[in-house]
Amino acid sequence: MSDNPSTIARIAELNDLARTAMGLASRVFLTPGICALPPIDQSAIRERVETFNDFTPDNDPYGERDFGAFDYAGHRIFWKIDYYAKNDLTEGSAHPEDPAQTTRLLTILLAEEY
């Protein structure tokens, strides 16, 4: 987390790209609960994550656009983006604003799996 507005804006931009270009700008992990849903529901949920834009101070207090929640077919869905050291995925990235140093992991899960 940074206090620098330009760094926060860059992180938010990269997080938006991670959501809208799943698998290209981020790694994607679907939890067992999501994977247990029918493929058509999984696809619809992924689309909702890709198009999510309901960011508020309550769900995005740091302005990084790294978390969202919505309801789908009776389920509460969460998605979140974590920042890891490039190609390591065992330690957090010290510079999430730098894609050369950071791998983004986008996780999509049922709220009860959190």
N, C-alpha and C positions, 0 to 999 in steps of 0.2 A: 504494500500500500504506500502510495506516494502522496505528498502534499503539493507537488508541482502540477498545475493545471494542464500543461502541455503533455506531461507524462501520463496523467490520468486519461486525457483525450486519446492518446495513442493506444493505451491499453484497451479502452472501450472500442476503438476502431478495430483492433485486432480480435477482440472478443466477438464483435459483430460478424467479422469475416469467419471466425471459427464456427459460428452457428449457421451462417448462410452458405458456407462452402464445406459442409461436414465431410470429413475424411480427406479433404485437400488441405485445409488450413488448420486442421486439428485432428487428433485421434478421437474416436468416438467409442464410448462404452455404454452398452445397453444392459441394465441389470437383469437378473433372472426374472423378476416380475414383469418387466417390459417384454422380454423375450417370450414369456408364456402367453402373451396376448396374440390374437390372430394377426397374420402379416398385414392385413389391411388396416388394422388399428395401429400397429407399429408405424406404418407409413404415415398415417394421419397425425400421429403424435410427433414424428420427426418433422413433418411439415409445420405443425404448430410451433415447434421450437425454432425452426428456421425463420418464421415470420413474426416471432414474439417481439413486441415493442412496447409493452405495458410497464415501462420502468418508472418507478416512483421513489421518492426518498425512503419509503418504508422497505421496499424490496431491493433497492440499489443505493444504499447510504453513501458509498464511496465513489459512485459514478462510473464504475468499471464495467457495468452491464455483464456481470459474471454469474447471475442467478436469475431464475424465473420459475413461476408456478402457475398452473392453470388446471381447470377441470376438464376431463375428457371421459365420456361414457361411464360416469359414475366413479371414476378414479381421480384422485388428486395426483397430478404429475409435477415433479420437480426436474429441473435441469440445472447443472452448475458447471463452471469452467474452472479447472485448477491449472496452475502454472508449474511446470517441472523443468529442471535443468535439461538442456537439449540432449536427446538420445539416452538419457540416464533413467529418468522416471522414478528415481528413488529419493531425490532431494528437490525441494522447491527451487524455482528459479529466482535468482537475486535481481534479475532484470526482465520482468514480464513485458516491458515495453519494447524489447528487442527480440524479434523472431529468430535471429541467428543464435540466440542463447536460450531460447524457450520453446518447449513443446507444450501445446495446449491440449488438455484432456477434457473433452466434453462428455459428461455423464448424464444420462437420462434415466430417471428412476421413478418408481411409485413412491409416494410420500411415506407410506408405511415401511419402506425399505431404508429410510434415512436413519 
